[in-house]
Every structure is written in C-alpha cells, then in structure tokens.
Amino acid sequence: MSENLIAVVLSLFAVAGACVFLAIRNRVKTLPPVADLSQRAIAVEELALRQGGSVLWMAAYSSLHRSVVVFDVSSAPDFYGPKGGYKGFTGRDASRALATMSLNDTETDLTKLTADQHKTLLQWTAKFLGKYPVVGYLWPETTGLRLPRPRAGTLISTTADATAPAVAAATTLAVAVASANADDDDEGEIAYVDQRASAPQPAAATTAAPATATAGAVAKLHAKA
C-alpha cells in the first residue's frame, strides 16, 4: 500500500512540474521587430526559451550584416512548431545546421564550412530576411568569425523604401526564386546572386562606412508566412 502511495505522490509531482514548465513557456513573449539591427542584442538563454511553444525564434548568420540574426518564425508553426519538420532549428543558432542541412548538427563554428555549405547557408538566410521579422542579433556569438557588434544604422528591413540611405552596389544582395515551379511549402527552394563577389572592392576610406543595407537590399520572396 505504501509503495502505491509513493507512486501516486511521485506522479503528482511529475504532473505539477510539467504544469509549471508549460506555464513558464506560455508566458514567454515575442518582441517587436527592429528596423536597426544594433537596437537589440539577444542572449543565448533568451533565444533558448523561444522553442516548442507559440513563440518561435531562430538564429542564423547573415553575411550581409556580419551578424547572427535572430528571426521570429512564429508565423510558420507548421515548419518550426512542436510538430514541424524544422522544429530543431528553433531556440538556437542554427547557422551550421542550416549549412549542413542536418538537424543533428549542434555545432556553431562556421570557420570550416565548405563553399557549398556556405552557399546553402546564404540561401536560407536570404529567404529568412525576406520572410520573417528580425528581433535582434545573437550576442555573444560563437561562430568563430570574430564578428563585431552591429553598428548603429545597420538596417534589416526587406521592404523597398525610397527614403532609406543608399549604399554602394558592392553591398547589394539580389535574391531570386530558383524556379517558377518551386513548391511554396519547401523552405529551401531559392537561389541567390551575391553581387559583392564580382563587384570591384571600394577603396579603403579613412572612416569606415557603417555596416548598413538599404531597406530594399534583399528582395522579398514569394513563400507564404
């Protein structure tokens, strides 16, 4: 009889613990998107809270911004929610996992990516920039790239804005849909053209220009939210 009582008590503790966990997770809120990436740093611990619930965040390296950008992917629970195929990307820096296309890749060091893996990562990040709100940048980051904190004026908006300050063509990132027949539900079907690779490098200036991108620097993609 006493053993049964102990089992019941332990079960009650387990249920109570689960309820507390769910209550804490459900209280986790998202944050409004930022127009200037430098406005908000997101801690690793804060990012880790945004997974498996209604608020879903994911971080990925953006070469355009030289930062690990944090995206709010809550609008796509079918992809990133508890039952989504990409749920393993949320709540963490998924840069390397995206590059290697492996949910089991939990490393964050990007220094040893192959050229093809780096290209794959750029494809994903370009898609995210055109589809999901940016809530900040991950800091500290552990990519091994020795990234600086974003400077004030590092724009992240992907909506065309004629009032945004112009930047050199060498910083323009053009993104195109890989195929007119690409499946809208496939999160990987895009291609990109990085014009910085072929553009002449600007001469070094006495004062470094802010690491900015025009609000229309990245074309908004066709995929649904």
CYANA upper distance limits for C-alpha pairs under 8 A (distance plus 0.5 A):
  1 MET  CA      5 LEU  CA      6.85
  2 SER  CA      6 ILE  CA      6.73
  3 GLU  CA      7 ALA  CA      6.71
  4 ASN  CA      8 VAL  CA      6.71
  5 LEU  CA      9 VAL  CA      6.70
  6 ILE  CA     10 LEU  CA      6.63
  7 ALA  CA     11 SER  CA      6.63
  8 VAL  CA     12 LEU  CA      6.72
  9 VAL  CA     13 PHE  CA      6.78
 10 LEU  CA     14 ALA  CA      6.70
 11 SER  CA     15 VAL  CA      6.71
 12 LEU  CA     16 ALA  CA      6.55
 13 PHE  CA     17 GLY  CA      6.54
 14 ALA  CA     18 ALA  CA      6.71
 15 VAL  CA     19 CYS  CA      6.69
 16 ALA  CA     20 VAL  CA      6.73
 17 GLY  CA     21 PHE  CA      6.71
 18 ALA  CA     22 LEU  CA      6.68
 19 CYS  CA     23 ALA  CA      6.55
 20 VAL  CA     24 ILE  CA      6.71
 21 PHE  CA     25 ARG  CA      6.66
 22 LEU  CA     26 ASN  CA      6.48
 23 ALA  CA     27 ARG  CA      6.84
 24 ILE  CA     28 VAL  CA      7.24
 25 ARG  CA     49 LEU  CA      7.65
 25 ARG  CA     53 GLY  CA      7.28
 26 ASN  CA     53 GLY  CA      7.37
 26 ASN  CA     54 SER  CA      7.94
 28 VAL  CA     49 LEU  CA      7.65
 28 VAL  CA     50 ARG  CA      7.68
 28 VAL  CA     55 VAL  CA      7.60
 29 LYS  CA     55 VAL  CA      7.03
 30 THR  CA     55 VAL  CA      6.52
 30 THR  CA     72 ASP  CA      8.15
 31 LEU  CA    135 VAL  CA      6.84
 32 PRO  CA    135 VAL  CA      6.87
 33 PRO  CA    133 PRO  CA      6.09
 33 PRO  CA    134 VAL  CA      5.74
 33 PRO  CA    135 VAL  CA      4.94
 33 PRO  CA    136 GLY  CA      7.99
 34 VAL  CA     39 GLN  CA      7.27
 34 VAL  CA     40 ARG  CA      8.02
 34 VAL  CA    133 PRO  CA      8.48
 34 VAL  CA    134 VAL  CA      6.68
 34 VAL  CA    135 VAL  CA      6.00
 34 VAL  CA    136 GLY  CA      7.03
 34 VAL  CA    156 ILE  CA      8.15
 35 ALA  CA    155 LEU  CA      6.27
 35 ALA  CA    156 ILE  CA      6.21
 35 ALA  CA    157 SER  CA      6.36
 36 ASP  CA    152 ALA  CA      7.41
 36 ASP  CA    153 GLY  CA      6.20
 36 ASP  CA    154 THR  CA      5.76
 36 ASP  CA    155 LEU  CA      5.18
 36 ASP  CA    156 ILE  CA      6.65
 37 LEU  CA    134 VAL  CA      8.38
 37 LEU  CA    135 VAL  CA      8.43
 37 LEU  CA    136 GLY  CA      6.11
 37 LEU  CA    137 TYR  CA      7.06
 37 LEU  CA    150 PRO  CA      7.04
 37 LEU  CA    152 ALA  CA      8.13
 37 LEU  CA    153 GLY  CA      8.07
 37 LEU  CA    154 THR  CA      5.95
 37 LEU  CA    155 LEU  CA      6.61
 37 LEU  CA    156 ILE  CA      6.70
 38 SER  CA    136 GLY  CA      7.79
 38 SER  CA    137 TYR  CA      8.01
 38 SER  CA    149 ARG  CA      7.82
 38 SER  CA    150 PRO  CA      5.47
 38 SER  CA    151 ARG  CA      6.27
 38 SER  CA    152 ALA  CA      5.87
 38 SER  CA    153 GLY  CA      7.69
 38 SER  CA    154 THR  CA      6.89
 39 GLN  CA    136 GLY  CA      7.49
 39 GLN  CA    152 ALA  CA      7.98
 40 ARG  CA    135 VAL  CA      7.75
 40 ARG  CA    136 GLY  CA      5.31
 40 ARG  CA    137 TYR  CA      7.06
 41 ALA  CA    136 GLY  CA      6.06
 41 ALA  CA    137 TYR  CA      5.61
 41 ALA  CA    138 LEU  CA      6.36
 41 ALA  CA    139 TRP  CA      6.32
 42 ILE  CA     46 GLU  CA      6.95
 42 ILE  CA     47 LEU  CA      7.18
 42 ILE  CA     70 VAL  CA      8.10
 42 ILE  CA    136 GLY  CA      6.59
 42 ILE  CA    137 TYR  CA      6.20
 42 ILE  CA    138 LEU  CA      5.29
 42 ILE  CA    139 TRP  CA      6.35
 43 ALA  CA     47 LEU  CA      6.80
 43 ALA  CA    138 LEU  CA      6.53
 43 ALA  CA    139 TRP  CA      6.04
 43 ALA  CA    140 PRO  CA      7.44
 44 VAL  CA     48 ALA  CA      6.69
 44 VAL  CA     92 ARG  CA      7.67
 44 VAL  CA    138 LEU  CA      7.28
 44 VAL  CA    139 TRP  CA      7.53
 44 VAL  CA    140 PRO  CA      7.99
 45 GLU  CA     49 LEU  CA      7.25
 46 GLU  CA     50 ARG  CA      7.80
 47 LEU  CA     57 TRP  CA      7.01
 47 LEU  CA     58 MET  CA      7.93
 47 LEU  CA     91 GLY  CA      5.59
 47 LEU  CA     92 ARG  CA      6.67
 48 ALA  CA     90 THR  CA      8.37
 48 ALA  CA     91 GLY  CA      4.63
 48 ALA  CA     92 ARG  CA      6.34
 49 LEU  CA     91 GLY  CA      6.83
 50 ARG  CA     55 VAL  CA      5.96
 50 ARG  CA     56 LEU  CA      5.33
 50 ARG  CA     57 TRP  CA      5.80
 50 ARG  CA     90 THR  CA      7.64
 50 ARG  CA     91 GLY  CA      5.72
 51 GLN  CA     55 VAL  CA      7.13
 51 GLN  CA     56 LEU  CA      5.53
 51 GLN  CA     57 TRP  CA      7.12
 51 GLN  CA     81 GLY  CA      7.96
 51 GLN  CA     82 PRO  CA      8.39
 51 GLN  CA     87 LYS  CA      8.15
 51 GLN  CA     90 THR  CA      5.97
 51 GLN  CA     91 GLY  CA      5.45
 52 GLY  CA     56 LEU  CA      7.65
 52 GLY  CA     81 GLY  CA      6.34
 52 GLY  CA     82 PRO  CA      5.33
 52 GLY  CA     87 LYS  CA      7.88
 53 GLY  CA     81 GLY  CA      7.27
 53 GLY  CA     82 PRO  CA      7.35
 54 SER  CA     74 SER  CA      6.95
 54 SER  CA     77 PRO  CA      8.20
 54 SER  CA     81 GLY  CA      7.91
 55 VAL  CA     72 ASP  CA      8.16
 55 VAL  CA     73 VAL  CA      8.36
 55 VAL  CA     74 SER  CA      5.79
 56 LEU  CA     72 ASP  CA      6.45
 56 LEU  CA     73 VAL  CA      5.90
 56 LEU  CA     74 SER  CA      5.13
 56 LEU  CA     77 PRO  CA      8.41
 56 LEU  CA     80 TYR  CA      7.58
 56 LEU  CA     81 GLY  CA      7.65
 56 LEU  CA     90 THR  CA      6.82
 56 LEU  CA     91 GLY  CA      7.60
 57 TRP  CA     70 VAL  CA      7.11
 57 TRP  CA     71 PHE  CA      6.03
 57 TRP  CA     72 ASP  CA      5.10
 57 TRP  CA     73 VAL  CA      6.14
 57 TRP  CA     74 SER  CA      7.48
 57 TRP  CA     90 THR  CA      6.03
 57 TRP  CA     91 GLY  CA      6.16
 57 TRP  CA     92 ARG  CA      8.37
 58 MET  CA     70 VAL  CA      6.12
 58 MET  CA     71 PHE  CA      5.79
 58 MET  CA     72 ASP  CA      7.13
 58 MET  CA     73 VAL  CA      7.42
 58 MET  CA     89 PHE  CA      6.83
 58 MET  CA     90 THR  CA      4.97
 58 MET  CA     91 GLY  CA      6.03
 58 MET  CA     92 ARG  CA      6.39
 58 MET  CA     93 ASP  CA      7.06
 58 MET  CA     94 ALA  CA      7.30
 59 ALA  CA     68 VAL  CA      6.65
 59 ALA  CA     69 VAL  CA      5.87
 59 ALA  CA     70 VAL  CA      4.70
 59 ALA  CA     71 PHE  CA      6.48
 59 ALA  CA     90 THR  CA      8.04
 59 ALA  CA     91 GLY  CA      8.16
 59 ALA  CA     92 ARG  CA      6.54
 59 ALA  CA     93 ASP  CA      5.04
 59 ALA  CA     94 ALA  CA      6.29
 59 ALA  CA     95 SER  CA      7.46
 59 ALA  CA    137 TYR  CA      8.38
 59 ALA  CA    138 LEU  CA      7.58
 60 ALA  CA     68 VAL  CA      5.74
 60 ALA  CA     69 VAL  CA      5.96
 60 ALA  CA     70 VAL  CA      7.13
 60 ALA  CA     71 PHE  CA      8.42
 60 ALA  CA     93 ASP  CA      6.29
 60 ALA  CA     94 ALA  CA      6.05
 60 ALA  CA     95 SER  CA      4.99
 60 ALA  CA    125 THR  CA      7.00
 61 TYR  CA     66 ARG  CA      7.86
 61 TYR  CA     67 SER  CA      6.29
 61 TYR  CA     68 VAL  CA      4.54
 61 TYR  CA     69 VAL  CA      6.43
 61 TYR  CA     95 SER  CA      6.10
 61 TYR  CA    121 LEU  CA      8.26
 61 TYR  CA    125 THR  CA      7.51
 62 SER  CA     66 ARG  CA      6.29
 62 SER  CA     67 SER  CA      6.13
 62 SER  CA     68 VAL  CA      6.46
 62 SER  CA     69 VAL  CA      6.88
 62 SER  CA    122 LEU  CA      7.62
 62 SER  CA    125 THR  CA      6.58
 62 SER  CA    126 ALA  CA      8.38
 63 SER  CA     67 SER  CA      7.44
 63 SER  CA    122 LEU  CA      7.89
 64 LEU  CA    171 THR  CA      7.84
 64 LEU  CA    173 LEU  CA      7.98
 64 LEU  CA    213 ALA  CA      8.14
 65 HIS  CA    150 PRO  CA      7.96
 65 HIS  CA    154 THR  CA      7.72
 65 HIS  CA    211 ALA  CA      7.22
 65 HIS  CA    212 THR  CA      7.73
 65 HIS  CA    213 ALA  CA      8.22
 66 ARG  CA    147 LEU  CA      6.89
 66 ARG  CA    148 PRO  CA      8.09
 66 ARG  CA    150 PRO  CA      8.08
 67 SER  CA    137 TYR  CA      7.07
 67 SER  CA    138 LEU  CA      8.13
 67 SER  CA    147 LEU  CA      6.94
 67 SER  CA    148 PRO  CA      8.10
 67 SER  CA    149 ARG  CA      7.90
 67 SER  CA    150 PRO  CA      7.37
 68 VAL  CA     93 ASP  CA      8.10
 68 VAL  CA    137 TYR  CA      6.10
 68 VAL  CA    138 LEU  CA      5.99
 68 VAL  CA    141 GLU  CA      7.49
 69 VAL  CA    134 VAL  CA      7.46
 69 VAL  CA    136 GLY  CA      6.71
 69 VAL  CA    137 TYR  CA      4.98
 69 VAL  CA    138 LEU  CA      6.72
 70 VAL  CA    134 VAL  CA      6.30
 70 VAL  CA    135 VAL  CA      6.33
 70 VAL  CA    136 GLY  CA      5.89
 70 VAL  CA    137 TYR  CA      5.78
 70 VAL  CA    138 LEU  CA      6.81
 71 PHE  CA    128 PHE  CA      7.92
 71 PHE  CA    132 TYR  CA      6.62
 71 PHE  CA    133 PRO  CA      6.26
 71 PHE  CA    134 VAL  CA      5.07
 71 PHE  CA    135 VAL  CA      6.49
 71 PHE  CA    136 GLY  CA      8.11
 72 ASP  CA    132 TYR  CA      6.59
 72 ASP  CA    133 PRO  CA      6.00
 72 ASP  CA    134 VAL  CA      6.68
 72 ASP  CA    135 VAL  CA      7.04
 73 VAL  CA     77 PRO  CA      8.07
 73 VAL  CA     80 TYR  CA      7.59
 73 VAL  CA    132 TYR  CA      6.49
 73 VAL  CA    133 PRO  CA      8.03
 74 SER  CA     80 TYR  CA      8.10
 74 SER  CA     81 GLY  CA      8.25
 75 SER  CA    132 TYR  CA      8.49
 75 SER  CA    225 ALA  CA      6.30
 76 ALA  CA     80 TYR  CA      6.66
 76 ALA  CA     81 GLY  CA      7.79
 76 ALA  CA    225 ALA  CA      6.45
 77 PRO  CA     81 GLY  CA      4.54
 77 PRO  CA     82 PRO  CA      8.03
 77 PRO  CA     83 LYS  CA      8.41
 77 PRO  CA     84 GLY  CA      7.06
 78 ASP  CA     83 LYS  CA      7.40
 78 ASP  CA     84 GLY  CA      5.46
 78 ASP  CA     85 GLY  CA      8.25
 79 PHE  CA     83 LYS  CA      8.29
 79 PHE  CA     84 GLY  CA      4.82
 79 PHE  CA     85 GLY  CA      6.12
 79 PHE  CA     86 TYR  CA      5.88
 79 PHE  CA     87 LYS  CA      7.19
 80 TYR  CA     84 GLY  CA      5.42
 80 TYR  CA     85 GLY  CA      7.25
 80 TYR  CA     86 TYR  CA      5.48
 80 TYR  CA     87 LYS  CA      4.65
 80 TYR  CA     88 GLY  CA      8.08
 80 TYR  CA     89 PHE  CA      7.83
 80 TYR  CA     90 THR  CA      7.18
 81 GLY  CA     86 TYR  CA      8.31
 81 GLY  CA     87 LYS  CA      6.04
 82 PRO  CA     87 LYS  CA      6.59
 83 LYS  CA     87 LYS  CA      7.62
 86 TYR  CA     90 THR  CA      8.22
 86 TYR  CA    103 LEU  CA      8.19
 88 GLY  CA    103 LEU  CA      6.33
 89 PHE  CA     93 ASP  CA      8.15
 89 PHE  CA     94 ALA  CA      5.83
 89 PHE  CA     97 ALA  CA      7.93
 89 PHE  CA     98 LEU  CA      8.42
 89 PHE  CA    103 LEU  CA      7.32
 90 THR  CA     94 ALA  CA      7.80
 93 ASP  CA    108 THR  CA      7.22
 94 ALA  CA     98 LEU  CA      6.44
 94 ALA  CA    106 THR  CA      8.18
 94 ALA  CA    108 THR  CA      7.93
 95 SER  CA     99 ALA  CA      6.70
 95 SER  CA    108 THR  CA      7.22
 95 SER  CA    110 LEU  CA      8.27
 95 SER  CA    121 LEU  CA      7.21
 96 ARG  CA    100 THR  CA      6.58
 96 ARG  CA    105 ASP  CA      7.37
 96 ARG  CA    106 THR  CA      8.02
 96 ARG  CA    107 GLU  CA      6.92
 96 ARG  CA    108 THR  CA      6.16
 96 ARG  CA    109 ASP  CA      7.61
 96 ARG  CA    110 LEU  CA      6.83
 96 ARG  CA    121 LEU  CA      8.14
 97 ALA  CA    101 MET  CA      6.02
 97 ALA  CA    102 SER  CA      5.60
 97 ALA  CA    103 LEU  CA      6.24
 97 ALA  CA    104 ASN  CA      7.72
 97 ALA  CA    105 ASP  CA      5.49
 97 ALA  CA    106 THR  CA      7.13
 97 ALA  CA    107 GLU  CA      8.04
 98 LEU  CA    102 SER  CA      7.25
 98 LEU  CA    103 LEU  CA      8.35
 98 LEU  CA    120 THR  CA      7.78
 98 LEU  CA    121 LEU  CA      6.27
 98 LEU  CA    124 TRP  CA      7.65
 99 ALA  CA    113 LEU  CA      8.23
 99 ALA  CA    117 GLN  CA      5.23
 99 ALA  CA    118 HIS  CA      6.55
 99 ALA  CA    119 LYS  CA      8.16
 99 ALA  CA    120 THR  CA      5.80
 99 ALA  CA    121 LEU  CA      4.93
100 THR  CA    105 ASP  CA      8.01
100 THR  CA    117 GLN  CA      6.35
100 THR  CA    120 THR  CA      8.31
108 THR  CA    142 THR  CA      6.51
108 THR  CA    143 THR  CA      5.80
109 ASP  CA    142 THR  CA      6.79
109 ASP  CA    143 THR  CA      4.73
109 ASP  CA    144 GLY  CA      5.85
109 ASP  CA    145 LEU  CA      8.49
110 LEU  CA    143 THR  CA      5.67
110 LEU  CA    144 GLY  CA      6.84
110 LEU  CA    145 LEU  CA      7.61
111 THR  CA    143 THR  CA      7.63
111 THR  CA    144 GLY  CA      6.54
111 THR  CA    145 LEU  CA      7.05
113 LEU  CA    117 GLN  CA      6.27
113 LEU  CA    118 HIS  CA      6.55
114 THR  CA    118 HIS  CA      6.66
115 ALA  CA    119 LYS  CA      6.69
116 ASP  CA    120 THR  CA      6.73
117 GLN  CA    121 LEU  CA      6.76
118 HIS  CA    122 LEU  CA      6.79
119 LYS  CA    123 GLN  CA      6.77
120 THR  CA    124 TRP  CA      6.93
121 LEU  CA    125 THR  CA      6.68
122 LEU  CA    126 ALA  CA      6.41
122 LEU  CA    192 TYR  CA      8.27
123 GLN  CA    127 LYS  CA      6.80
123 GLN  CA    188 GLY  CA      8.06
123 GLN  CA    190 ILE  CA      6.86
123 GLN  CA    191 ALA  CA      6.55
123 GLN  CA    192 TYR  CA      6.66
124 TRP  CA    128 PHE  CA      6.76
124 TRP  CA    187 GLU  CA      8.45
124 TRP  CA    188 GLY  CA      7.10
124 TRP  CA    190 ILE  CA      8.45
125 THR  CA    129 LEU  CA      6.63
126 ALA  CA    130 GLY  CA      7.02
126 ALA  CA    175 VAL  CA      7.35
126 ALA  CA    192 TYR  CA      8.10
126 ALA  CA    218 VAL  CA      7.60
127 LYS  CA    131 LYS  CA      6.75
127 LYS  CA    190 ILE  CA      7.76
127 LYS  CA    220 LYS  CA      8.43
127 LYS  CA    221 LEU  CA      7.08
128 PHE  CA    132 TYR  CA      6.00
129 LEU  CA    133 PRO  CA      8.01
129 LEU  CA    134 VAL  CA      8.12
129 LEU  CA    156 ILE  CA      8.19
129 LEU  CA    157 SER  CA      8.48
129 LEU  CA    158 THR  CA      7.13
129 LEU  CA    218 VAL  CA      7.63
129 LEU  CA    220 LYS  CA      8.28
130 GLY  CA    158 THR  CA      6.23
130 GLY  CA    218 VAL  CA      7.02
130 GLY  CA    219 ALA  CA      6.77
130 GLY  CA    220 LYS  CA      4.74
130 GLY  CA    221 LEU  CA      6.03
131 LYS  CA    220 LYS  CA      7.15
131 LYS  CA    221 LEU  CA      7.06
131 LYS  CA    223 ALA  CA      7.96
131 LYS  CA    224 LYS  CA      8.50
131 LYS  CA    225 ALA  CA      7.34
132 TYR  CA    225 ALA  CA      8.23
134 VAL  CA    156 ILE  CA      7.79
141 GLU  CA    147 LEU  CA      8.20
150 PRO  CA    154 THR  CA      6.96
150 PRO  CA    211 ALA  CA      7.72
151 ARG  CA    210 PRO  CA      6.81
151 ARG  CA    211 ALA  CA      6.80
152 ALA  CA    210 PRO  CA      7.96
153 GLY  CA    210 PRO  CA      7.32
153 GLY  CA    211 ALA  CA      7.92
153 GLY  CA    212 THR  CA      6.51
154 THR  CA    210 PRO  CA      7.60
154 THR  CA    211 ALA  CA      6.12
154 THR  CA    212 THR  CA      4.66
154 THR  CA    213 ALA  CA      6.95
155 LEU  CA    212 THR  CA      6.07
155 LEU  CA    213 ALA  CA      5.98
155 LEU  CA    214 THR  CA      6.98
155 LEU  CA    215 ALA  CA      6.88
156 ILE  CA    213 ALA  CA      7.46
156 ILE  CA    214 THR  CA      8.35
156 ILE  CA    215 ALA  CA      6.97
157 SER  CA    214 THR  CA      8.23
157 SER  CA    215 ALA  CA      5.20
157 SER  CA    216 GLY  CA      7.64
158 THR  CA    215 ALA  CA      5.63
158 THR  CA    216 GLY  CA      5.67
158 THR  CA    217 ALA  CA      7.02
158 THR  CA    218 VAL  CA      5.97
158 THR  CA    219 ALA  CA      7.04
158 THR  CA    220 LYS  CA      6.78
159 THR  CA    215 ALA  CA      6.13
159 THR  CA    216 GLY  CA      5.85
159 THR  CA    219 ALA  CA      8.29
159 THR  CA    220 LYS  CA      7.59
160 ALA  CA    215 ALA  CA      6.09
160 ALA  CA    216 GLY  CA      4.60
160 ALA  CA    217 ALA  CA      8.39
161 ASP  CA    214 THR  CA      8.30
161 ASP  CA    215 ALA  CA      6.19
161 ASP  CA    216 GLY  CA      6.72
164 ALA  CA    214 THR  CA      6.35
164 ALA  CA    215 ALA  CA      6.67
165 PRO  CA    214 THR  CA      6.83
166 ALA  CA    214 THR  CA      6.65
167 VAL  CA    171 THR  CA      7.38
167 VAL  CA    172 THR  CA      8.47
167 VAL  CA    212 THR  CA      7.91
167 VAL  CA    213 ALA  CA      7.13
167 VAL  CA    214 THR  CA      7.14
168 ALA  CA    172 THR  CA      7.81
169 ALA  CA    195 GLN  CA      8.23
169 ALA  CA    196 ARG  CA      8.12
169 ALA  CA    199 ALA  CA      7.94
170 ALA  CA    195 GLN  CA      6.93
170 ALA  CA    196 ARG  CA      5.12
170 ALA  CA    199 ALA  CA      5.92
170 ALA  CA    200 PRO  CA      7.59
170 ALA  CA    201 GLN  CA      7.52
170 ALA  CA    202 PRO  CA      8.33
171 THR  CA    195 GLN  CA      7.98
171 THR  CA    196 ARG  CA      6.38
171 THR  CA    213 ALA  CA      7.49
172 THR  CA    194 ASP  CA      7.82
172 THR  CA    195 GLN  CA      6.70
172 THR  CA    196 ARG  CA      7.24
172 THR  CA    213 ALA  CA      8.07
172 THR  CA    217 ALA  CA      6.18
172 THR  CA    218 VAL  CA      8.22
173 LEU  CA    192 TYR  CA      8.44
173 LEU  CA    193 VAL  CA      7.21
173 LEU  CA    194 ASP  CA      5.65
173 LEU  CA    195 GLN  CA      6.60
173 LEU  CA    196 ARG  CA      7.89
173 LEU  CA    217 ALA  CA      6.38
173 LEU  CA    218 VAL  CA      6.29
174 ALA  CA    192 TYR  CA      6.86
174 ALA  CA    193 VAL  CA      5.89
174 ALA  CA    194 ASP  CA      6.70
174 ALA  CA    195 GLN  CA      7.59
174 ALA  CA    217 ALA  CA      7.65
174 ALA  CA    218 VAL  CA      6.46
174 ALA  CA    219 ALA  CA      6.98
175 VAL  CA    190 ILE  CA      8.40
175 VAL  CA    191 ALA  CA      7.12
175 VAL  CA    192 TYR  CA      5.03
175 VAL  CA    193 VAL  CA      6.50
175 VAL  CA    194 ASP  CA      8.47
175 VAL  CA    218 VAL  CA      6.83
175 VAL  CA    219 ALA  CA      6.16
175 VAL  CA    221 LEU  CA      8.45
176 ALA  CA    190 ILE  CA      7.13
176 ALA  CA    191 ALA  CA      6.28
176 ALA  CA    192 TYR  CA      6.23
176 ALA  CA    193 VAL  CA      8.04
176 ALA  CA    219 ALA  CA      7.99
176 ALA  CA    221 LEU  CA      8.15
177 VAL  CA    182 ALA  CA      8.37
177 VAL  CA    189 GLU  CA      7.76
177 VAL  CA    190 ILE  CA      5.38
177 VAL  CA    191 ALA  CA      6.42
177 VAL  CA    192 TYR  CA      8.39
177 VAL  CA    221 LEU  CA      7.71
177 VAL  CA    222 HIS  CA      8.33
178 ALA  CA    182 ALA  CA      7.54
178 ALA  CA    189 GLU  CA      6.64
178 ALA  CA    190 ILE  CA      5.08
178 ALA  CA    191 ALA  CA      5.37
179 SER  CA    189 GLU  CA      8.25
179 SER  CA    190 ILE  CA      8.15
182 ALA  CA    186 ASP  CA      8.17
182 ALA  CA    189 GLU  CA      6.67
183 ASP  CA    189 GLU  CA      7.80
184 ASP  CA    222 HIS  CA      8.12
184 ASP  CA    223 ALA  CA      5.72
184 ASP  CA    224 LYS  CA      7.39
185 ASP  CA    223 ALA  CA      7.77
185 ASP  CA    224 LYS  CA      8.35
195 GLN  CA    199 ALA  CA      6.50
196 ARG  CA    200 PRO  CA      8.34
204 ALA  CA    208 ALA  CA      8.30
205 ALA  CA    209 ALA  CA      8.41
213 ALA  CA    217 ALA  CA      6.43
